[in-house]
Amino acid sequence: MPEQPQYPFSTLPGLPDGQRVALERALVPAARSAALGELAADVGHDMANPLFAVIGLVDLLLVDTTLSPPVEERLQLVKQTALELKDSLRALLDFARPAEGDESASLDDAVRAAVALVRHGHAKELTVAAGYPAGSVVVRCPAGALAQAALHLVAAGRAAAGDAGSIEVDVTEDGALRVRPAAADGLGVLAAGRIAADSGGSLTREGDALTLRLPLWVAS
């Protein structure tokens, strides 16, 4: 058996070589995603001001009452597209650079942002039947971790249904997020389970659904 190469900067010292190498390799996609998140946040901030300027300029043009119907229709289409991009950009920035230091966060807000992110790119045809309570569901989990867990579960739904499939996403008043169907494996699902456990909650498999449960936040 060939000797395993030695790395001077092991992320997991003290483990047997085979196990350490396997785990370090599994962390490579996660590290890449983290780097892309930082880059996306920087690019997103650069895009925000020009995008807002486009929306403002289109609004000024629409004030002109002499516009022909075809021109007005095209301007409205430009504005609608810009507004959709603005919402996607806000969701991306919230995920890439979430608030730090918070002990609690809104589960429904995190899920809405996750759905917005997952439905772009190749998944524009993905059908999401989402259910949310009337009021906000505040759970005991840091905002950044909650955003990550919600995105992992919605992405697991996309993986199970396909880019043009259909998933059900439900947030309940008692602090649960249920995604059906959802792929049960992958580093993202593992991370979501770890986040839930660290916050005093759980991640369970129920048939073809994944259910994340977190304790409700009670202010002291």
C-alpha positions in Angstrom: 0.0 0.0 0.0 1.5 3.4 -1.0 2.5 5.6 1.9 0.1 8.5 2.6 1.7 11.9 1.8 2.4 14.1 4.9 0.9 17.5 5.1 2.4 20.1 7.4 -0.9 21.8 8.0 -3.4 19.0 8.9 -6.9 20.2 9.8 -7.5 17.0 11.8 -4.3 16.0 13.7 -4.3 13.0 15.9 -6.5 10.8 13.7 -5.4 7.6 11.9 -4.0 8.6 8.5 -6.7 6.9 6.4 -9.5 8.5 8.4 -7.8 11.9 8.5 -7.2 12.0 4.8 -10.8 11.0 4.0 -12.2 13.6 6.3 -9.9 16.3 5.1 -10.9 15.5 1.5 -14.6 15.8 2.5 -13.9 19.2 3.8 -12.5 20.5 0.5 -16.0 21.3 -1.0 -17.0 23.0 2.2 -13.9 25.2 2.1 -14.6 26.0 -1.5 -18.2 27.0 -0.7 -17.0 29.2 2.2 -14.6 31.0 -0.2 -17.3 31.4 -2.8 -19.6 32.9 -0.1 -17.0 35.5 0.8 -16.5 36.3 -2.9 -20.3 36.5 -3.5 -20.7 38.9 -0.6 -18.0 41.2 -2.0 -19.5 41.1 -5.5 -23.0 41.5 -4.2 -22.1 44.8 -2.5 -20.5 46.0 -5.7 -23.7 45.2 -7.7 -26.1 46.7 -5.2 -25.6 50.4 -6.0 -25.8 50.1 -9.9 -28.9 47.9 -9.5 -30.7 50.5 -7.4 -29.6 53.2 -9.9 -31.2 51.2 -12.7 -34.5 50.9 -10.8 -34.5 54.6 -10.0 -33.8 55.6 -13.6 -36.5 53.3 -14.9 -39.0 54.9 -12.4 -38.1 58.3 -13.8 -38.6 57.2 -17.4 -42.0 55.7 -16.5 -43.2 59.1 -15.2 -43.2 60.3 -18.9 -46.9 60.2 -20.0 -45.9 60.4 -23.7 -44.4 56.9 -23.7 -45.9 54.5 -26.2 -47.5 51.3 -24.8 -44.7 49.0 -26.2 -42.0 51.2 -24.6 -43.8 51.4 -21.3 -44.3 47.6 -21.3 -40.6 47.0 -21.9 -39.6 49.4 -19.2 -41.9 47.7 -16.7 -40.3 44.4 -17.7 -36.8 45.9 -17.0 -38.0 47.2 -13.6 -39.6 43.8 -12.6 -36.4 42.0 -13.6 -34.3 44.4 -11.6 -36.6 44.0 -8.5 -36.3 40.2 -8.7 -32.5 40.6 -8.9 -32.6 42.9 -5.9 -34.5 40.4 -3.8 -32.0 37.6 -4.9 -29.1 39.8 -4.1 -30.5 40.6 -0.6 -31.0 36.9 0.1 -27.4 36.1 -1.1 -25.9 38.9 1.1 -27.9 37.8 4.1 -26.6 34.2 3.7 -23.0 35.2 2.9 -22.6 37.8 5.6 -25.2 37.1 8.3 -25.4 39.0 11.5 -22.9 37.8 14.1 -23.3 37.4 17.8 -27.0 36.9 17.9 -28.4 34.0 20.0 -31.7 33.9 18.2 -33.1 34.4 14.7 -36.3 34.1 12.7 -36.7 30.7 11.2 -39.3 31.8 8.7 -37.1 34.6 7.4 -34.1 32.2 7.0 -36.3 29.7 5.1 -37.7 32.4 2.8 -34.1 33.5 2.0 -33.0 29.9 1.4 -35.9 29.3 -1.0 -35.1 32.4 -2.9 -31.5 31.4 -3.3 -32.2 27.8 -4.3 -34.8 28.7 -6.9 -32.3 30.6 -9.1 -29.8 29.4 -11.6 -30.8 26.0 -13.1 -33.6 25.6 -10.6 -35.9 28.5 -11.8 -38.5 25.9 -12.7 -38.5 24.3 -9.3 -41.9 24.5 -7.7 -41.9 25.2 -4.0 -45.1 24.9 -2.0 -44.1 26.9 1.1 -46.2 27.2 4.3 -45.4 29.8 7.0 -47.1 30.7 10.2 -48.9 34.1 10.5 -46.3 35.4 12.9 -42.5 35.2 13.0 -41.0 32.0 14.5 -37.9 33.1 16.6 -35.7 30.1 17.5 -32.6 29.7 19.7 -29.9 29.5 17.0 -27.4 32.1 15.7 -28.6 33.8 12.6 -25.6 32.6 10.5 -26.0 29.0 11.5 -29.7 29.1 11.0 -29.3 30.5 7.5 -26.9 27.8 6.6 -29.1 25.0 8.0 -32.2 26.3 6.2 -30.3 26.5 2.9 -28.9 22.9 3.4 -32.4 21.5 3.9 -34.0 23.3 1.0 -31.0 22.3 -1.2 -31.6 18.7 -0.1 -35.1 19.1 -1.3 -33.9 20.3 -4.7 -31.5 17.4 -4.9 -34.3 15.0 -4.3 -36.8 16.6 -6.7 -34.6 17.9 -9.4 -34.3 21.4 -10.8 -37.7 21.3 -12.4 -39.4 19.2 -9.7 -41.6 20.0 -6.8 -41.0 20.2 -3.0 -42.9 21.1 0.1 -41.4 23.4 2.6 -43.3 24.0 5.9 -42.3 26.1 8.9 -44.4 25.5 12.0 -45.1 27.7 15.1 -43.3 25.3 17.4 -39.9 25.8 15.6 -39.8 23.1 13.0 -38.8 23.2 9.3 -39.9 20.2 7.2 -38.8 19.7 3.6 -40.3 16.9 1.5 -38.9 15.2 -0.4 -35.3 15.6 0.7 -32.1 13.8 0.0 -30.9 12.3 3.3 -27.2 12.2 2.6 -24.4 14.8 1.9 -22.2 17.1 3.8 -24.9 19.8 3.9 -27.4 17.5 5.7 -24.7 16.5 8.1 -23.9 20.1 8.8 -27.6 21.0 9.4 -27.9 18.2 11.9 -24.8 19.4 13.7 -26.2 23.0 13.8 -29.5 21.7 15.2 -27.8 19.6 17.9 -25.5 22.5 18.9 -28.7 24.7 19.4 -30.5 22.0 21.5 -32.6 20.8 18.6 -32.6 17.8 16.2 -32.7 16.7 12.6 -34.8 13.6 11.8 -35.8 11.6 8.8 -39.5 10.9 8.5 -40.3 8.9 5.3 -39.0 11.0 2.4 -38.9 14.2 4.5 -36.3 15.9 6.6 -37.5 17.8 9.7 -35.3 20.3 11.5 -36.5 21.2 15.0 -35.1 24.0 17.1 -36.1 25.3 20.5 -38.2 28.5 20.5 -36.4 31.6 21.8 -37.6 32.8 25.2 -36.1 36.2 26.2 -34.6 36.2 29.7 
